[in-house]
Amino acid sequence: MAHVISDECIACGVCIPECAVDAISEGDIYVIDPTLCTDCGACVDVCPTEAISPE
């Protein structure tokens, strides 16, 4: 099960370096590629708006 990023995302970039498999893509709202996500949760721990959750 991959994680997803909600509309609460403020595109701050804090989650990107936390992803060991480069599954997070930048944009107005960031997106997690479910085929790459290993469900480690490292991005969840650093998100200041709690915009990342399990799918």
Secondary structure, DSSP 4 states (H G I P E B T S, - for coil): --EEE-TT-----SSGGG-TT--EE-SSS-EE-TTT-----HHHHH-TT--EEE-
